[in-house]
Amino acid sequence: GAEMVEDYEDRSKLFAYQAFISAMAVAAAYGLITKYYFPTTPEFDPGFLNPESYSHMAFAFPCVMIIAIVLCVLGTKNEIPYLRETQIRERFSTLTVFREMKAVLSNRSFVAVFLGLLFGAVISGVESAFMPFLGIHFWGFTTEDLSYLMYVGLFVFPVAFYLTPTLTRLIDKRMSVIIPLACWILAVNIPISLRLLDVPWYPVNGSPWVLVIFIGYSCVGALAAPIIGASTNSMLADIADEHELDSGIRREGVIYAFRAFAGKATNAMGIAVGGVLLGAIEFPT
């Protein structure tokens, strides 16, 4: 993204497109998973208990990923002639990799954003591990109820797409991450806290209002997530410019590779931690 667009505000628009497409794909995938791969049946209630569906899903989604990668390559290949020329400074080696990483980590702006991404990825991983169990065992939903999240995404993500460039222009990119994130955290945790506190006026499981409230705070998350993702990626592109200004060397490839690898690694760690916690409490007993 940093190579394709150099304007400060246009980067937010570019990454808003990226976040929009990614979020819509996630929404569609979630709907397929909950409604078609894991439907509730007399034998498997909830549908996530059906072991055969996992193998079908594991075969289908890698094929979708391959198609997405091919489309991405074909869609951006025309930009190659307009990219900056590669600066070949030395022969590639393992030592070079660590030297490049050290140089990037010397940038305080990158370290601040990177640490935020790390903590966010761990939390996201833990949430990914807990979410199916939270929806089914805590709120008493079926997989068909959870499939409504697909429609939440399909309606709310376009709103986030249009809001992102406006927010980054009005309140800057940093606050475009902080404010939506704070709203998301509050929206998710308030209903859970009310249930744990056993507030008498809060609807009980089985009431249609529980699903309505769940969809409501899911809308907040669906609105916040693309804005946070697009603003963060746009900030990383700006950091690549800052790093080039300070050091004379452009390392945007290292910056985005650093973010992608660390994000996936910590997200996986978060899922593992979630699994360990579920095992530690002997869930669902």
Residue pairs with C-beta under 8 A, 6 or more apart in sequence:
1 11
1 14
1 15
1 18
1 233
1 234
1 237
2 11
2 236
2 237
2 240
2 241
2 252
2 256
3 79
3 83
3 84
3 252
4 14
4 76
4 79
4 82
4 83
5 11
5 13
5 14
5 237
6 241
8 238
9 165
9 168
9 169
11 234
11 237
11 238
12 164
12 165
12 168
12 169
12 173
12 230
12 231
12 234
13 164
13 165
14 234
15 164
15 229
15 230
15 231
15 233
15 234
15 237
16 160
16 161
16 164
16 165
16 226
16 230
17 161
18 229
18 230
18 233
19 160
19 161
19 164
19 225
19 226
19 227
19 229
19 230
19 233
20 157
20 158
20 160
20 161
20 226
22 226
22 229
23 153
23 157
23 160
23 222
23 225
23 226
23 229
24 153
24 154
24 157
25 68
26 153
27 149
27 150
27 152
27 153
27 154
27 157
27 222
28 150
28 153
28 154
29 61
29 64
30 146
30 147
30 149
30 150
30 153
31 147
31 149
31 150
31 151
32 150
33 57
34 47
34 143
34 144
34 146
34 147
34 149
34 150
35 143
35 144
35 147
35 150
37 47
37 53
37 56
37 57
38 44
38 46
38 47
38 48
38 50
38 53
38 143
39 47
39 143
39 144
40 46
40 47
40 142
40 143
40 144
41 47
41 50
43 50
44 50
45 142
46 136
46 142
46 143
47 53
47 142
47 143
48 132
48 136
48 143
84 250
87 249
87 250
89 249
90 96
100 251
100 254
101 254
101 258
103 243
103 247
103 249
103 251
103 254
104 110
104 243
104 251
104 254
104 255
104 258
105 111
105 114
107 239
107 242
107 243
107 246
109 235
109 239
109 242
110 236
110 239
110 243
110 255
113 232
113 235
113 236
113 239
114 258
114 259
114 262
116 177
116 232
117 232
117 259
117 262
117 263
118 262
118 263
118 266
121 262
121 263
121 264
121 266
121 267
121 270
122 266
122 267
122 269
122 270
122 273
123 270
124 267
124 270
125 266
125 267
125 268
125 269
125 270
125 271
125 272
125 273
125 274
126 270
126 271
126 273
126 274
126 277
127 270
127 274
128 267
128 270
128 271
128 274
129 270
129 271
129 273
129 274
129 275
129 277
129 278
130 274
130 278
132 146
133 278
133 283
133 284
134 192
135 141
135 145
135 146
135 214
136 142
136 143
136 146
137 283
137 284
138 192
138 195
139 205
139 210
139 211
139 214
140 205
140 206
140 210
141 211
141 214
145 211
148 211
148 215
149 215
149 218
149 222
152 215
152 218
152 219
152 222
153 222
156 219
156 222
156 223
157 222
157 226
159 223
160 222
160 223
160 224
160 225
160 226
160 227
161 226
163 223
163 227
164 176
164 226
164 227
164 230
164 231
167 176
167 227
167 231
168 176
168 231
168 234
171 179
173 231
173 234
173 235
173 238
174 231
174 235
176 227
176 228
176 231
177 227
177 228
177 231
177 232
177 235
180 223
180 224
180 227
180 228
181 224
181 228
183 220
183 224
184 220
184 221
184 224
184 225
184 228
187 216
187 217
187 220
187 221
188 217
188 220
188 221
190 217
191 202
191 213
191 214
191 217
194 202
195 202
203 209
203 210
203 213
204 210
236 252
236 255
236 256
236 259
237 252
239 255
240 250
240 251
240 252
240 255
243 249
243 250
243 251
243 255
244 250
244 251
